[in-house]
Amino acid sequence: PDSTFIFGKDNLPYVAGDVATILPSNTAESVDRFLSVLPRRILSMADVPIEVTHLPGRPTPWPKRCTLRGLLTYCADINSLPEREDLRALAPYCNINHEAGSDHRDKLVSLSETRDAALYGDYVLREKRSWIDVLYDFDSIQYEAGDDNTQKAVLTVEHLLTILPPIMPRHFSIASSPSASILEIQSVDGFSLELCVAVVKGVTPHGRSYTGLCSGYLSRLLPVKTGTLPIRLWVRPGSFGRLPLQPKSPPA
């Protein structure tokens, strides 16, 4: 039977000033595109269960057991902009057997140098190039020819997981407010809240379209009346403390 759950003023699920923390995920299209710019050996194991070993003293953000596709969908921030040190970390994986391998390696090193900050700014920051875009441009990283070990790609799954950044949670002030007295909830599965979020999107100087990961993720969620998508969200207190449920009377 449909039940109504009543929250009193002392046990509201959230109060004014609380923050909704959301962990977004990547689209299936972006994951497919990322996999397509990886070496074939890595692509071939995209849906094979893998086990990630956590070395002592070296914690990782990855689950211990998963598929590579699942990890890229829910855990790795493949749509983020690589830092300079990330580009330097990618340089050794350029296959020198590729016709542009040596040039790619030198280019990535140059992009990582602080003295070439303008070069990095033009290539990554202004044009919003993500990990997917960088791997596409530097295709010597995925290059491999035949079964000869000397021709195989240098990048492996193990190496990939050491350099990819994790998806970081995003924090939003809750726009709605529960009743100060009671909050009626019609479902045992949870409660409702409202966020006011502007979708981050635009076009770079060279005409490249981009969309924010979390705001784009939220914009794709279906309305409640037509269905729902799972969302990883939790509520935490705001940084300025809890506001009083009832305003205090002014001093006499």
Sequence and secondary structure as in RCSB ss.txt:
>XXXX:A:sequence
PDSTFIFGKDNLPYVAGDVATILPSNTAESVDRFLSVLPRRILSMADVPIEVTHLPGRPTPWPKRCTLRGLLTYC
ADINSLPEREDLRALAPYCNINHEAGSDHRDKLVSLSETRDAALYGDYVLREKRSWIDVLYDFDSIQYEAGDDNT
QKAVLTVEHLLTILPPIMPRHFSIASSPSASILEIQSVDGFSLELCVAVVKGVTPHGRSYTGLCSGYLSRLLPVK
TGTLPIRLWVRPGSFGRLPLQPKSPPA
>XXXX:A:secstr
    EEE TTS S  TT EEEEE    HHHHHHHHHTS HHHHTTTTSEEE   BTTB  SS SEEEHHHHHHHT
B TTS   HHHHHHHGGGS TTSTTHHHHHHHHHHHH GGGHHHHIIIIITTT  HHHHHHH GGGT   SS GG
GS S  HHHHHHH  B   EEEEB     SS EEE  TT     B     EEE TTS EEE HHHHHHHTS  GG
G     EEEEE  TT    SS      
